[in-house]
Amino acid sequence: MLNDLGIVYNYLGQYERTLALYEQALTLAREVKERVLEAVVLMHLGRTYDILKQPERALAFSKQALMLAREVKERVLEAVVLLNLGNVYKEQGQLTQALTLYEQALVLFQEEKSRSLEAVVFLNLGLVYKEQGQPERALTSLE
């Protein structure tokens, strides 16, 4: 419930309230040892800090989420976190790292048959290739 409220406040752009709700949700998830929820909340914290242009915090929370997603074998969650991490690195101009993470996410989305998220990865790959001055690869990713 707290996590869901955080999502709503995030959507509304009320980031202080969002972060407070996510922190409460994280505390509760840890108290009841709900590892999947903990990973989801960590992912949301990472994404919120990315929106707030705080890449160090975004990376710290996202890396924790990635570790937990792998630990509990939630492959789609793992792929979403990889995608989010790729976005943080892309925004920091670390395009090679972003590509590596996007490619890892793509493999997982393909294995899990998550076509809509696969499309998001292809879009991000295309944007990175464009930024790298590789228009042909960008077009291939976007087709």
N, C-alpha and C positions, 0 to 999 in steps of 0.2 A: 504494500500500500504506500509506504513512504517513498519507495523507488518510483512508483507510478506518479505520485504527486510531484516528485522531482522532475520527471519527464515533462509534465504539464508546465511547471514553472520555467523550465529550460526553454520550452517552446515559446512561452510568453516573454522571454528575455529577462526574467527576474533571477539572475544568476546567483545572487547572495542567498536567496531563499532556496534555490535549486541545490546549491552546495550544502547548505545546512540539512536539508532533507536527505540527501545522499549520504552525508556523514552519519546521520541517525540510522539510516537503513543499513549502512556498513557495520555499525556497532551491533545492531540486532542480528544481522546475518552471522557475524562472528560469534556472538553469544550462543546462538542456537546451532552453530556449526553447520550452517547451510552454505556449502562451498560454491554451488552453482550461483546462488543469489549473490554471494560475496563477489564472485567474478563479474557478474553483470553490473553490480553497483560500481565496482572499481573501473569497469569499462566506461560507464556513464560519467564518472568523475574525470577520467582521462579526457573524454570528449568535451566535457564542459570547460576544462582548463585549456583545451585546444581552442575552443571558441573565444575564450578570454585572452588568447595570445600569451599563454604561460606554458611554453613548450617543455620546460624541465619538469613541471608538475604533471603535464599531460603524459609525458613519456614514463614518468615514475609510476603513475596509477595504471597506465595501459600495460606496462611490462608486468606488473603484479597480476593484472587481469589475465594476461596471456599465460603466465605460469599456472594459474589456477585452472583456466580453461583446459589446458593440456593435462593437468593433473586429474581432473574429473572427466576427461575424454569427451568434452562438449565441442565437437569439431566445427559446427557452424559458428558457435560463439568464438572459438579460436580464430576462425577465418575473419569474422567481423572485427575482432581486436587487431589482427594483422593489417586489415584494411585501414583501420583508424590510425595505427602506428605509421603506416605508409603515408597517410595524409599529413601527419605531424612532420615527418622527415621531408616530405615534398615542400611543405610551407617553409621549412628551414633551408631549402635549396639543396638538400642532400638527396639528389635525384637517384643515384645508384642504390642507396639504401632503400628508398621508396620503392623502386622497381623490384628489388629482391622481396620485399614484404608483400607487394601486390601479387607477385608471381606465386608466392606461397599461399596467399589467400585464394587465388584463382584455382589452384590445384584442389584445395579443400572444398570450395564451392562446387567445382565440377564433380568431385567424388560424391558429394552429398546431394547432387542434382538440384542445387539452388540457383536456378536460371536467372532470376531477377538480380540477385547479388553478384552473380557472375558478370552480368551486363555492367554493373557499377564498376567492377574491377577493370573491365575492358575500357570503359570511359577514362578511368584514372590512368591506366597504362598509356592510352592515346595522348592524354594531356602531358604526361611526363616525356614521352617521345617527342612531342611537339616542342616542349621546352628545351630538349636536348638537340633540337635542329635535325630531327629524323622524321621528316614528314611522311615518308612512305610507310615506316613502321607505325606511325600514328594512325594513318588511314587504315592499315590492316587491322589494328586493334579496334577501330571504331566501326568497321564493316560488319 
